[in-house]
């Protein structure tokens, strides 16, 4: 089995809960030969909303199907499914493909800030990203434990760094996060590190305090390494659905998010939130988390996502 087949199978498995909600075994949602009527339109609308595709997106898809049906351009479920596929793919590819790729510094260390609220899967996502960079991209990786406010955050990242075999820069709990980032930047330059991944705080006493702390870390790395940070990745928990959108807006305003790591996609029926993220934020989902091990991370591919969600296209004959 080739790499593409393996990743597609893994993605299909991760989206199984969403597929159950959608009944995306198309024999039950888009039954070949089933004629379109108001009952089928209502059923599809309900399923798409349950999958958290977003009210606006769902309304647009259903309106398009209804209009073409009333004009006599389409008649059956197979043709309706094709419209849904096309519209989802159009949303997911609105951001150019090159923007879904990691941006690396032309010289010196590439700095990646990773943000996200506590509980979103940030530490695990950093471990997965470090594993991918080391083992698939053959980069020399260092992690920086700047989430010094959360109990056990430094310890967790230390354990992951040892498992994966990457260097870590850390201070004791309660230290100034920006000071840890400063030391990590200096160490990365001195040791010939290719990629420095900086963990950041996920919760302080108020949201304003958190955003100020993140901005401070960003400013520190910008002064120590030219053009840093080269990426600001926000970890969102797919199981929170539309709430993830609001989180992204707050973080984006503070630190200029360049990409999303969508964690816990394997544990949710709300996989449609990927569509809402692209539509409402215009920020690319760059990686998706599909499990608990370091290897359970995939680069996001829109075509593969649609195929995993809906399966093989159905016949569209009238």
C-alpha positions as CSV (number, residue, x, y, z in Angstrom):
1,X,0.0,0.0,0.0
2,X,1.4,3.4,-1.0
3,X,1.8,6.5,1.2
4,X,-1.2,8.2,-0.3
5,X,-3.4,5.1,0.3
6,X,-2.2,4.9,3.9
7,X,-2.9,8.5,4.7
8,X,-6.3,8.4,3.0
9,X,-7.3,5.4,5.0
10,X,-6.1,7.1,8.2
11,X,-8.1,10.2,7.3
12,X,-11.2,8.2,6.5
13,X,-10.9,6.5,9.9
14,X,-10.5,9.9,11.7
15,X,-13.6,11.2,9.9
16,X,-15.7,8.2,10.7
17,X,-17.7,10.0,13.4
18,X,-18.5,12.8,11.0
19,X,-19.4,10.3,8.3
20,X,-21.8,8.6,10.7
21,X,-23.5,12.0,11.3
22,X,-23.7,12.6,7.6
23,X,-24.5,9.0,6.8
24,X,-21.9,9.6,4.2
25,X,-22.0,6.1,3.1
26,X,-23.7,7.6,0.1
27,X,-26.1,4.8,-0.2
28,X,-27.9,6.3,2.7
29,X,-27.3,10.1,2.3
30,X,-27.0,10.5,-1.5
31,X,-28.8,7.4,-2.7
32,X,-28.0,6.8,-6.4
33,X,-31.1,7.4,-8.4
34,X,-33.0,9.0,-5.5
35,X,-35.0,11.9,-6.9
36,X,-34.5,15.4,-5.3
37,X,-37.5,16.8,-3.4
38,X,-38.0,19.1,-0.5
39,X,-37.8,16.2,1.9
40,X,-34.3,15.2,0.7
41,X,-33.1,18.8,0.8
42,X,-34.3,19.2,4.4
43,X,-32.5,15.9,5.3
44,X,-29.2,17.0,3.7
45,X,-29.4,20.4,5.3
46,X,-29.9,18.9,8.8
47,X,-26.9,16.5,8.4
48,X,-24.6,19.2,7.1
49,X,-25.4,21.4,10.1
50,X,-24.8,18.6,12.5
51,X,-21.4,18.1,11.0
52,X,-20.7,21.8,11.8
53,X,-20.1,22.9,8.3
54,X,-21.5,26.4,9.2
55,X,-25.0,27.8,8.6
56,X,-23.9,30.1,5.8
57,X,-22.1,27.3,3.9
58,X,-24.9,24.8,4.3
59,X,-27.5,27.3,3.2
60,X,-25.5,28.2,0.1
61,X,-25.1,24.5,-0.9
62,X,-28.8,23.7,-0.3
63,X,-29.9,26.8,-2.2
64,X,-27.7,25.9,-5.2
65,X,-29.1,22.4,-5.3
66,X,-32.6,23.7,-5.0
67,X,-32.2,26.2,-7.7
68,X,-30.7,23.8,-10.2
69,X,-33.4,21.2,-9.4
70,X,-36.2,23.7,-9.9
71,X,-34.6,24.8,-13.2
72,X,-34.6,21.1,-14.3
73,X,-30.8,21.0,-14.5
74,X,-30.4,18.2,-12.0
75,X,-32.9,15.5,-10.8
76,X,-31.2,13.0,-8.6
77,X,-29.0,12.7,-5.4
78,X,-25.9,11.8,-7.3
79,X,-26.0,15.1,-9.1
80,X,-26.7,16.9,-5.8
81,X,-23.7,15.2,-4.2
82,X,-21.4,16.5,-7.0
83,X,-22.5,20.0,-6.3
84,X,-21.8,19.6,-2.6
85,X,-18.3,18.2,-3.4
86,X,-17.5,21.0,-5.7
87,X,-18.6,23.7,-3.3
88,X,-16.7,22.3,-0.4
89,X,-13.6,21.9,-2.5
90,X,-13.9,25.5,-3.7
91,X,-14.0,26.7,-0.1
92,X,-11.0,24.6,0.9
93,X,-8.9,25.7,-2.0
94,X,-9.6,29.4,-1.7
95,X,-6.3,29.7,0.0
96,X,-3.4,29.0,-2.5
97,X,-1.8,25.6,-2.1
98,X,1.6,27.1,-1.4
99,X,0.1,28.9,1.7
100,X,-0.7,25.4,3.2
101,X,3.0,24.6,3.2
102,X,5.3,25.5,6.1
103,X,7.4,28.6,5.4
104,X,11.1,28.1,6.2
105,X,13.7,30.7,6.8
106,X,16.1,31.2,3.9
107,X,19.0,30.9,6.4
108,X,19.4,30.3,10.1
109,X,16.7,28.8,12.3
110,X,13.1,28.7,11.3
111,X,10.9,29.8,14.3
112,X,7.4,28.4,14.7
113,X,5.3,29.8,17.4
114,X,2.5,27.5,18.5
115,X,-0.5,28.9,20.3
116,X,-3.8,27.6,21.6
117,X,-6.0,27.4,24.7
118,X,-5.3,24.8,27.4
119,X,-6.9,21.5,26.5
120,X,-6.9,22.0,22.8
121,X,-4.1,19.5,22.3
122,X,-1.2,22.0,22.0
123,X,1.6,20.0,23.6
124,X,0.7,16.8,21.7
125,X,0.5,18.8,18.5
126,X,4.0,20.3,19.1
127,X,5.3,16.8,19.6
128,X,3.7,15.6,16.4
129,X,5.0,18.6,14.4
130,X,8.5,18.0,15.8
131,X,8.3,14.3,14.9
132,X,7.2,15.2,11.3
133,X,9.9,17.8,10.8
134,X,12.6,15.5,12.1
135,X,11.6,12.2,10.5
136,X,9.9,13.2,7.3
137,X,11.6,16.5,6.5
138,X,14.9,15.6,8.1
139,X,15.3,18.8,10.0
140,X,17.3,19.4,13.2
141,X,14.5,20.4,15.7
142,X,14.5,22.1,19.0
143,X,11.4,22.8,21.2
144,X,11.1,25.7,23.6
145,X,8.9,25.3,26.8
146,X,7.5,28.9,27.1
147,X,4.2,27.7,28.6
148,X,5.6,28.3,32.1
149,X,2.3,29.1,33.7
150,X,0.5,25.8,33.4
151,X,1.4,23.0,35.9
152,X,3.2,20.1,34.2
153,X,3.4,21.8,30.8
154,X,7.2,21.9,30.9
155,X,7.3,18.4,32.2
156,X,5.0,17.1,29.4
157,X,7.0,18.8,26.7
158,X,10.2,17.4,28.2
159,X,8.9,13.9,28.1
160,X,7.8,14.3,24.5
161,X,11.2,15.8,23.4
162,X,12.9,12.8,25.0
163,X,10.6,10.3,23.2
164,X,11.1,12.0,19.8
165,X,14.8,12.8,20.3
166,X,14.8,16.5,19.9
167,X,16.5,19.2,22.0
168,X,14.5,21.3,24.5
169,X,15.2,24.7,26.2
170,X,13.3,25.2,29.4
171,X,13.2,27.1,32.7
172,X,11.5,26.3,35.9
173,X,7.7,26.7,36.2
174,X,6.6,30.3,36.6
175,X,9.6,31.8,34.8
176,X,9.2,34.6,32.3
177,X,8.0,32.9,29.0
178,X,9.7,35.6,26.9
179,X,13.0,34.9,28.7
180,X,12.8,31.2,27.8
181,X,12.1,32.1,24.2
182,X,15.1,34.4,24.2
183,X,17.4,31.7,25.5
184,X,15.9,29.2,23.0
185,X,16.6,31.5,20.1
186,X,20.2,32.0,21.2
187,X,20.7,28.2,21.6
188,X,19.1,27.5,18.3
189,X,21.6,29.8,16.5
190,X,24.5,28.4,18.4
191,X,23.7,24.8,17.8
192,X,22.8,25.0,14.2
193,X,19.1,24.1,14.7
194,X,16.9,24.1,11.6
195,X,13.6,24.6,13.3
196,X,12.7,26.0,16.7
197,X,9.2,25.3,17.9
198,X,8.1,27.6,20.7
199,X,5.3,26.5,23.0
200,X,3.3,29.4,24.5
201,X,0.8,29.9,27.3
202,X,-2.8,28.8,26.7
203,X,-4.5,30.5,29.6
204,X,-3.7,33.4,32.0
205,X,-6.0,35.3,34.4
206,X,-7.6,37.3,31.7
207,X,-7.6,37.0,27.9
208,X,-5.9,40.4,27.6
209,X,-3.0,39.2,29.8
210,X,-2.7,36.1,27.6
211,X,-2.6,38.0,24.4
212,X,-0.1,40.5,25.8
213,X,2.2,37.6,26.8
214,X,1.9,36.1,23.3
215,X,2.8,39.4,21.7
216,X,5.8,39.8,24.0
217,X,7.1,36.4,23.0
218,X,6.6,37.2,19.3
219,X,8.5,40.5,19.7
220,X,11.4,38.7,21.5
221,X,11.9,36.1,18.8
222,X,11.6,38.8,16.1
223,X,14.5,40.7,17.7
224,X,16.8,37.6,18.0
225,X,16.2,35.9,14.7
226,X,15.6,37.8,11.4
227,X,12.0,37.6,10.1
228,X,10.9,35.4,13.0
229,X,8.5,34.0,13.7
230,X,8.2,32.5,10.3
231,X,5.0,30.6,11.2
232,X,2.4,31.2,13.9
233,X,0.4,28.0,14.2
234,X,-2.8,27.9,16.2
235,X,-3.9,24.6,17.6
236,X,-7.7,24.2,17.6
237,X,-9.7,21.4,19.1
238,X,-12.0,20.0,16.3
239,X,-14.4,18.6,18.9
240,X,-15.4,22.2,19.9
241,X,-16.8,22.9,16.4
242,X,-17.8,26.5,15.9
243,X,-16.3,27.6,19.2
244,X,-12.9,27.0,17.6
245,X,-13.7,29.8,15.1
246,X,-14.0,32.4,17.9
247,X,-10.7,31.3,19.4
248,X,-9.0,31.7,16.1
249,X,-10.3,35.2,15.7
250,X,-8.9,36.3,19.1
251,X,-5.5,34.7,18.6
252,X,-5.3,36.0,15.0
253,X,-5.9,39.6,16.1
254,X,-3.1,39.3,18.7
255,X,-0.3,37.4,17.0
256,X,-1.1,37.1,13.3
257,X,-1.9,33.4,12.9
258,X,-0.5,32.0,9.6
259,X,-1.9,28.4,9.9
260,X,-4.1,26.0,11.8
261,X,-3.3,22.7,13.4
262,X,-6.7,21.0,13.8
263,X,-6.3,18.5,16.6
264,X,-8.5,15.7,17.7
265,X,-10.2,15.3,14.3
266,X,-10.4,11.6,15.1
267,X,-12.6,12.2,18.1
268,X,-15.4,14.3,16.7
269,X,-18.5,14.3,14.6
270,X,-17.8,18.0,13.8
271,X,-15.2,17.4,11.0
272,X,-17.1,19.9,8.9
273,X,-15.5,22.7,11.0
274,X,-12.6,22.5,8.6
275,X,-14.8,24.0,6.0
276,X,-16.0,26.8,8.4
277,X,-12.4,27.6,9.3
278,X,-11.4,28.2,5.7
279,X,-14.5,30.1,4.9
280,X,-14.7,32.4,7.9
281,X,-11.0,33.0,8.7
282,X,-9.2,32.6,5.4
283,X,-6.4,30.9,7.4
284,X,-5.2,27.6,5.9
285,X,-5.5,24.4,7.9
286,X,-1.9,23.2,7.5
287,X,-2.0,20.0,9.7
288,X,-4.6,17.7,11.1
289,X,-4.2,15.5,14.2
290,X,-5.6,12.0,13.7
291,X,-4.6,10.2,16.9
292,X,-2.5,10.2,20.0
293,X,0.9,9.1,18.8
294,X,3.6,11.4,17.3
295,X,3.0,9.8,13.9
296,X,-0.7,10.7,13.9
297,X,-0.3,14.0,12.0
298,X,-1.0,14.7,8.4
299,X,-0.6,17.7,6.1
300,X,-4.0,18.9,5.1
301,X,-5.0,18.1,1.5
302,X,-8.5,19.4,0.4
303,X,-9.0,16.8,-2.3
304,X,-8.1,14.0,0.1
305,X,-10.4,15.5,2.8
306,X,-13.4,15.5,0.5
307,X,-12.7,12.0,-0.7
308,X,-12.4,10.8,2.9
309,X,-15.6,12.5,3.9
310,X,-17.8,11.4,1.0
311,X,-16.1,8.3,-0.4
312,X,-16.0,7.5,-4.1
313,X,-18.2,9.8,-6.3
314,X,-21.6,8.4,-7.2
315,X,-23.0,8.2,-10.7
316,X,-24.5,11.5,-11.8
317,X,-26.7,10.2,-14.6
318,X,-30.3,11.5,-14.8
